[in-house]
Amino acid sequence: MKSAATLRLIGNPHAYYPNLAKPLGGLTAAILFSQIFYWQDKANSELGVYKTRDDLEEETGLTHDEQRTAIKN
């Protein structure tokens, strides 16, 4: 199987803003921010984006501990 076909089986790629890594305190913070920012205009609630830790782990690959650290940063 070709590598491109193998990658398609893994799932879809996700983009983030690399230039936010330093100002936000690291790569994990930039990834988490970028994912939430992506969803902000698609939110159905007046309160904004609602994602569980499990949702975010599935979407970003960040573990619960990595998410906590990103939020602190």
DSSP file (Angstrom, degrees, kcal/mol; ACC not computed):
  #  RESIDUE AA STRUCTURE BP1 BP2  ACC     N-H-->O    O-->H-N    N-H-->O    O-->H-N    TCO  KAPPA ALPHA  PHI   PSI    X-CA   Y-CA   Z-CA
    1    1 A M              0   0    0      0, 0.0     2,-0.0     0, 0.0     5,-0.0   0.000 360.0 360.0 360.0 136.1    0.0    0.0    0.0
    2    2 A K     >  -     0   0    0      1,-0.1     4,-2.0     4,-0.0     3,-0.2  -0.344 360.0-115.7 -71.2 154.3    1.3    3.4   -0.9
    3    3 A S  H  > S+     0   0    0      1,-0.2     4,-2.4     2,-0.2     5,-0.2   0.856 113.9  55.5 -61.7 -36.5    2.0    5.9    1.9
    4    4 A A  H  > S+     0   0    0      1,-0.2     4,-1.7     2,-0.2    -1,-0.2   0.902 108.5  48.2 -64.0 -40.1   -0.7    8.3    0.8
    5    5 A A  H  > S+     0   0    0     -3,-0.2     4,-1.2     2,-0.2    -1,-0.2   0.887 110.4  51.9 -67.2 -38.3   -3.3    5.6    0.9
    6    6 A T  H  X S+     0   0    0     -4,-2.0     4,-1.0     1,-0.2     3,-0.5   0.917 108.0  51.4 -63.5 -43.7   -2.1    4.6    4.4
    7    7 A L  H  X S+     0   0    0     -4,-2.4     4,-1.3     1,-0.2     3,-0.5   0.861 103.8  58.0 -62.9 -35.4   -2.4    8.2    5.6
    8    8 A R  H  < S+     0   0    0     -4,-1.7    -1,-0.2     1,-0.2    -2,-0.2   0.835 102.5  55.0 -63.9 -31.2   -5.9    8.4    4.3
    9    9 A L  H  < S+     0   0    0     -4,-1.2    -1,-0.2    -3,-0.5    -2,-0.2   0.790 102.3  58.0 -70.4 -27.6   -6.8    5.5    6.6
   10   10 A I  H  < S-     0   0    0     -4,-1.0     2,-0.3    -3,-0.5    -2,-0.2   0.868 115.0-107.4 -71.3 -37.7   -5.5    7.3    9.6
   11   11 A G     <  -     0   0    0     -4,-1.3    -1,-0.3     2,-0.0    -2,-0.0  -0.893  47.2 -34.0 139.7-169.6   -7.8   10.3    9.2
   12   12 A N        -     0   0    0     -2,-0.3     2,-0.1    -3,-0.1    -4,-0.0  -0.582  56.0-117.6 -87.8 147.2   -7.9   13.9    8.1
   13   13 A P        -     0   0    0      0, 0.0     2,-0.4     0, 0.0    -1,-0.1  -0.443  24.1-148.4 -76.6 157.8   -5.1   16.3    8.7
   14   14 A H        -     0   0    0     -2,-0.1     2,-0.2    46,-0.1    21,-0.1  -0.988   5.8-142.7-129.0 139.5   -5.6   19.4   10.9
   15   15 A A        -     0   0    0     -2,-0.4     2,-0.3    19,-0.1     0, 0.0  -0.645  17.4-179.0 -98.5 156.1   -3.9   22.8   10.5
   16   16 A Y        -     0   0    0     -2,-0.2    15,-0.1    18,-0.0     3,-0.1  -0.913  37.6 -99.4-143.3 171.4   -2.8   25.1   13.2
   17   17 A Y    >   -     0   0    0     13,-0.5     3,-2.0    -2,-0.3     4,-0.3  -0.808  30.3-170.4 -97.7  97.7   -1.1   28.5   13.4
   18   18 A P  G >  S+     0   0    0      0, 0.0     3,-1.5     0, 0.0     4,-0.4   0.809  82.1  64.5 -59.6 -31.0    2.6   27.9   14.0
   19   19 A N  G 3  S+     0   0    0      1,-0.3     3,-0.1     2,-0.1    -2,-0.0   0.583  94.8  61.6 -71.6  -6.7    3.3   31.5   14.7
   20   20 A L  G <> S+     0   0    0     -3,-2.0     4,-2.4     1,-0.1     6,-0.3   0.580  80.0  86.6 -89.8 -10.9    1.1   31.4   17.8
   21   21 A A  H <>>S+     0   0    0     -3,-1.5     5,-3.1    -4,-0.3     4,-0.8   0.930  92.4  41.3 -57.3 -50.1    3.3   28.7   19.5
   22   22 A K  H >45S+     0   0    0     -4,-0.4     3,-1.0     3,-0.2    -1,-0.2   0.962 117.0  45.6 -65.8 -52.0    5.6   31.2   21.1
   23   23 A P  H 345S+     0   0    0      0, 0.0    -1,-0.2     0, 0.0    -2,-0.2   0.839 116.8  46.0 -62.1 -30.9    3.0   33.8   22.2
   24   24 A L  H 3<5S-     0   0    0     -4,-2.4    -2,-0.2     2,-0.1    -3,-0.1   0.525 121.6-103.0 -91.0  -5.1    0.7   31.2   23.6
   25   25 A G  T <<5S-     0   0    0     -3,-1.0     2,-0.2    -4,-0.8    -3,-0.2   0.625  79.9 -14.4  98.3  13.6    3.4   29.3   25.5
   26   26 A G  S  ><S-     0   0    0     -5,-3.1     4,-1.7    -6,-0.3     5,-0.1  -0.737  78.2 -74.2 144.8 170.4    4.0   26.3   23.2
   27   27 A L  H  > S+     0   0    0     -2,-0.2     4,-2.5     1,-0.2     5,-0.2   0.884 121.3  54.7 -64.3 -42.1    3.0   24.1   20.4
   28   28 A T  H  > S+     0   0    0      1,-0.2     4,-2.6     2,-0.2    -1,-0.2   0.895 108.0  50.0 -63.7 -38.1    0.2   22.3   22.3
   29   29 A A  H  > S+     0   0    0      2,-0.2     4,-2.7     1,-0.2    -1,-0.2   0.900 111.0  49.7 -64.6 -39.9   -1.4   25.7   23.2
   30   30 A A  H  X S+     0   0    0     -4,-1.7     4,-2.3     2,-0.2   -13,-0.5   0.891 111.9  48.1 -65.9 -39.6   -1.3   26.7   19.6
   31   31 A I  H  X S+     0   0    0     -4,-2.5     4,-2.1     2,-0.2    -2,-0.2   0.936 114.2  45.6 -66.0 -46.7   -2.9   23.5   18.4
   32   32 A L  H  X S+     0   0    0     -4,-2.6     4,-2.3     2,-0.2     5,-0.2   0.933 114.5  47.8 -63.1 -46.9   -5.6   23.7   21.0
   33   33 A F  H  X S+     0   0    0     -4,-2.7     4,-3.0     1,-0.2     5,-0.2   0.932 111.2  51.4 -58.3 -46.4   -6.3   27.3   20.3
   34   34 A S  H  X S+     0   0    0     -4,-2.3     4,-2.2     1,-0.2    -1,-0.2   0.875 109.7  49.6 -61.4 -38.8   -6.4   26.7   16.5
   35   35 A Q  H  X S+     0   0    0     -4,-2.1     4,-1.4     2,-0.2    -1,-0.2   0.928 114.0  44.0 -67.9 -44.2   -8.9   23.9   16.9
   36   36 A I  H  X S+     0   0    0     -4,-2.3     4,-1.1     1,-0.2    -2,-0.2   0.900 112.9  52.4 -66.8 -39.4  -11.2   25.9   19.1
   37   37 A F  H  X S+     0   0    0     -4,-3.0     4,-0.5    -5,-0.2     3,-0.5   0.894 104.9  56.7 -61.8 -39.7  -10.8   28.9   16.8
   38   38 A Y  H  < S+     0   0    0     -4,-2.2     3,-0.4     1,-0.2    -1,-0.2   0.895 112.6  41.1 -56.9 -41.2  -11.8   26.7   13.8
   39   39 A W  H >X S+     0   0    0     -4,-1.4     3,-2.0     1,-0.2     4,-0.6   0.623  90.0  91.0 -84.3 -13.7  -15.0   25.7   15.5
   40   40 A Q  H >< S+     0   0    0     -4,-1.1     3,-0.6    -3,-0.5    -1,-0.2   0.822  90.2  43.4 -59.0 -35.1  -15.9   29.2   16.8
   41   41 A D  T 3< S+     0   0    0     -4,-0.5    -1,-0.3    -3,-0.4    -2,-0.1   0.471 113.2  54.1 -88.7   0.9  -18.0   30.3   13.8
   42   42 A K  T <4 S+     0   0    0     -3,-2.0    -1,-0.2    -4,-0.1    -2,-0.2   0.361  80.3 122.7-108.7   1.5  -19.7   26.9   13.6
   43   43 A A    <<  -     0   0    0     -3,-0.6     6,-0.1    -4,-0.6    -3,-0.0  -0.373  46.5-161.8 -69.7 141.5  -20.9   26.9   17.2
   44   44 A N        +     0   0    0      4,-0.2     2,-0.2    -2,-0.1    -1,-0.1   0.625  65.9  82.2 -94.4 -17.3  -24.6   26.5   17.8
   45   45 A S  B >  S-A   48   0A   0      3,-0.5     3,-1.1     1,-0.1    -2,-0.1  -0.617  75.4-135.0 -94.7 147.9  -24.7   27.8   21.3
   46   46 A E  T 3  S+     0   0    0     -2,-0.2    -1,-0.1     1,-0.2     3,-0.1   0.732 108.1  63.1 -66.3 -21.2  -24.7   31.4   22.5
   47   47 A L  T 3  S-     0   0    0      1,-0.3     2,-0.3     3,-0.0    -1,-0.2   0.585 109.9-125.1 -80.7 -10.7  -22.0   30.4   24.9
   48   48 A G  B <   +A   45   0A   0     -3,-1.1    -3,-0.5     2,-0.1    -1,-0.3  -0.745  59.4   4.4 106.9-152.6  -19.6   29.5   22.1
   49   49 A V        -     0   0    0     -2,-0.3     2,-0.5    -6,-0.1    -9,-0.1  -0.522  55.7-166.6 -77.1 132.8  -17.8   26.3   21.3
   50   50 A Y        +     0   0    0     -2,-0.3     2,-0.4   -14,-0.0    -2,-0.1  -0.976  18.8 156.8-121.8 118.0  -18.4   23.2   23.5
   51   51 A K        -     0   0    0     -2,-0.5     2,-0.1     4,-0.0    -2,-0.0  -0.999  32.9-133.4-137.0 136.3  -16.0   20.3   23.2
   52   52 A T     >  -     0   0    0     -2,-0.4     4,-2.6     1,-0.1     5,-0.2  -0.407  31.2-108.2 -79.3 165.4  -15.3   17.6   25.7
   53   53 A R  H  > S+     0   0    0      1,-0.2     4,-2.3     2,-0.2     5,-0.2   0.891 123.8  51.8 -59.1 -38.1  -11.7   16.6   26.5
   54   54 A D  H  > S+     0   0    0      2,-0.2     4,-2.5     1,-0.2    -1,-0.2   0.902 107.6  51.5 -66.4 -40.6  -12.3   13.4   24.6
   55   55 A D  H  > S+     0   0    0      1,-0.2     4,-2.4     2,-0.2    -2,-0.2   0.951 112.7  45.8 -57.5 -49.3  -13.6   15.3   21.6
   56   56 A L  H  X>S+     0   0    0     -4,-2.6     4,-2.6     1,-0.2     6,-0.6   0.860 110.8  52.6 -66.0 -35.4  -10.5   17.5   21.6
   57   57 A E  H  X5S+     0   0    0     -4,-2.3     4,-2.1    -5,-0.2    -1,-0.2   0.922 111.8  46.4 -64.8 -42.1   -8.2   14.5   22.1
   58   58 A E  H  <5S+     0   0    0     -4,-2.5    -2,-0.2     1,-0.2    -1,-0.2   0.900 118.6  41.7 -64.6 -40.4   -9.8   12.8   19.1
   59   59 A E  H  <5S+     0   0    0     -4,-2.4    -2,-0.2    -5,-0.2    -1,-0.2   0.816 131.6  20.1 -78.7 -32.2   -9.6   15.9   16.9
   60   60 A T  H  <5S-     0   0    0     -4,-2.6    -3,-0.2    -5,-0.2    -2,-0.2   0.667  90.8-124.6-113.2 -21.7   -6.1   17.1   17.9
   61   61 A G     << +     0   0    0     -4,-2.1     2,-0.4    -5,-0.5    -4,-0.2   0.414  63.9 139.3  85.4  -2.0   -4.3   14.1   19.3
   62   62 A L        -     0   0    0     -6,-0.6    -1,-0.3   -34,-0.1    -2,-0.2  -0.627  50.1-131.2 -78.7 129.5   -3.6   16.1   22.5
   63   63 A T     >  -     0   0    0     -2,-0.4     4,-2.5    -3,-0.1     5,-0.2  -0.197  28.2-101.2 -69.4 169.6   -4.0   14.0   25.7
   64   64 A H  H  > S+     0   0    0      1,-0.2     4,-2.3     2,-0.2     5,-0.1   0.906 125.5  49.9 -60.3 -41.3   -6.0   15.3   28.6
   65   65 A D  H  > S+     0   0    0      1,-0.2     4,-2.3     2,-0.2    -1,-0.2   0.901 109.9  50.1 -64.3 -41.0   -2.8   16.3   30.4
   66   66 A E  H  > S+     0   0    0      2,-0.2     4,-2.4     1,-0.2    -2,-0.2   0.888 110.1  51.0 -64.7 -38.3   -1.5   18.1   27.3
   67   67 A Q  H  X S+     0   0    0     -4,-2.5     4,-2.5     2,-0.2    -2,-0.2   0.923 109.1  50.7 -63.5 -44.0   -4.8   20.0   27.0
   68   68 A R  H  X S+     0   0    0     -4,-2.3     4,-2.2     1,-0.2    -2,-0.2   0.924 112.1  46.9 -59.4 -45.0   -4.6   21.0   30.7
   69   69 A T  H  X S+     0   0    0     -4,-2.3     4,-2.2     1,-0.2    -1,-0.2   0.908 111.2  51.8 -63.7 -42.1   -1.1   22.3   30.2
   70   70 A A  H  < S+     0   0    0     -4,-2.4    -2,-0.2     1,-0.2    -1,-0.2   0.899 109.9  49.3 -61.2 -41.5   -2.1   24.2   27.0
   71   71 A I  H  < S+     0   0    0     -4,-2.5    -1,-0.2     1,-0.2    -2,-0.2   0.904 109.7  51.3 -66.5 -41.2   -5.0   25.9   28.9
   72   72 A K  H  <        0   0    0     -4,-2.2    -1,-0.2     1,-0.3    -2,-0.2   0.900 360.0 360.0 -61.1 -40.4   -2.7   26.9   31.7
   73   73 A N     <        0   0    0     -4,-2.2    -1,-0.3    -5,-0.2    -2,-0.2   0.497 360.0 360.0 -67.7 360.0   -0.3   28.4   29.2
